[in-house]
Amino acid sequence: MDLNTVETVLRPRSRSQLPSWQDGDACLAGGTWLFSEPQLTTRRLVDLTSLGWSPHAIGPDGLTLAATCTFAQLDRLDLPPAWSAAPLIGQCCRALLGSFKIWNTATVGGNLCLALPAGPMTALAAALDARCTIWSADGAERDLPAMDFVLGPRRNALRPGEILRGLHIPTEALMRRTAFRRISLSPAGRSGALLIGTLEASGAVALTVTAAVRRPIRLAFDGLPDDAALAQAIAAAIPDALYHDDVHGRPDWRRHVTGLLAREIRDALGEGGSCI
Ligand SMILES: Cc1cc2nc3c(=O)[nH]c(=O)nc-3n(C[C@H](O)[C@H](O)[C@H](O)COP(=O)(O)OP(=O)(O)OC[C@H]3O[C@@H](n4cnc5c(N)ncnc54)[C@H](O)[C@@H]3O)c2cc1C
């Protein structure tokens, strides 16, 4: 839709061209959400895509993604065969059920910054121990675990004027076996629960719960938990008030499917071979 409160669109080519932040500013990435509803307080857009960041880089220390990397660019990546977690990337991309037009413009950074509980890039980044690089308004840079980036529905850890520059996923996390489960109320609906399990060579297991809850929750186990240990850990980490409540699912349903999908993930990780 037309954003008829916007008076200026800036297209900086470098960090030094970024404007001093003022009330009414908003970063523009893919714009798939920004242009989807009125932005009554927005006066000026700062188009991050004009900065020309390289979308991704594969190196010995892992995978680096620019915040402006699109879902389509991420899904097309050819990753090293030793990275057992590679299928998880496509699974998370496909958890956003948009058309090719959305996939070609929606960005990884926009997904995290929008901070919807059902953000699949939030889930991917949290499950694989990604770290966020954040550009501060004073020219400095800070680093934050992706797990701590989303604070609640539509709330992220950015301070005024800060920009998410990108993410780094370490090689150790990309070498883990993974299992992914997602459910929604309708076949093309938004995720009501999205859970990711990872298994390290040491036997350590982590379960990341998103979409069902207001912010990502991570459970860690020394080995595969039995039903009772799993249920107990979920109950201890997720009080009823933390289950999300919106048109995509009621809290009691989300709590129920979280337990169900967690057990499926535990079983898949326990089966050996590659998990799905
Ligand atoms: C059909 C459809 C289905 C969708 N399904 C889902 C879904 O399942 N899950 C989900 O989470 N979303 C969903 N969305 C919403 C949205 O498309 C995605 O979250 C998308 O990833 C947002 O990315 P974007 O680049 O388009 O962000 P934009 O719309 O450009 O920006 C989103 C917000 O983040 C801010 N922002 C963007 N990038 C940065 C940055 N680098 N630094 C600081 N702030 C920034 C913007 O100012 C804005 O407030 C869906 C949208 C559509 C149209």
The ligand as an ORCA input file, in Angstrom:
! r2SCAN-3c Opt
* xyz 0 1
  C       2.076    -13.598      2.697
  C       2.950    -13.204      3.852
  C       3.302    -14.173      4.795
  C       4.110    -13.834      5.872
  N       4.412    -14.801      6.772
  C       5.215    -14.506      7.808
  C       5.588    -15.526      8.747
  O       5.167    -16.679      8.655
  N       6.406    -15.188      9.756
  C       6.887    -13.913      9.890
  O       7.668    -13.663     10.822
  N       6.539    -12.944      9.012
  C       5.727    -13.192      8.000
  N       5.376    -12.193      7.135
  C       5.814    -10.797      7.435
  C       7.096    -10.346      6.692
  O       6.943    -10.511      5.313
  C       8.362    -11.093      7.119
  O       8.528    -11.023      8.528
  C       9.619    -10.550      6.425
  O      10.716    -11.381      6.693
  C       9.954     -9.123      6.824
  O      11.154     -8.772      6.138
  P      11.256     -7.458      5.232
  O      12.655     -7.428      4.743
  O      10.206     -7.397      4.204
  O      11.036     -6.345      6.363
  P      10.417     -4.880      6.218
  O       8.970     -4.936      5.946
  O      11.253     -4.031      5.324
  O      10.692     -4.384      7.733
  C      10.083     -5.012      8.830
  C      10.423     -4.198     10.109
  O      11.803     -4.388     10.467
  C      12.521     -3.149     10.419
  N      13.813     -3.508      9.825
  C      14.007     -4.250      8.709
  N      15.306     -4.518      8.519
  C      15.961     -3.916      9.551
  C      17.338     -3.840      9.928
  N      18.298     -4.472      9.232
  N      17.664     -3.138     11.036
  C      16.692     -2.514     11.754
  N      15.384     -2.578     11.472
  C      15.019     -3.258     10.378
  C      11.665     -2.209      9.589
  O      11.860     -0.867      9.928
  C      10.268     -2.703      9.952
  O       9.877     -2.175     11.195
  C       4.575    -12.502      6.027
  C       4.229    -11.537      5.085
  C       3.420    -11.871      4.010
  C       3.058    -10.809      3.048
*
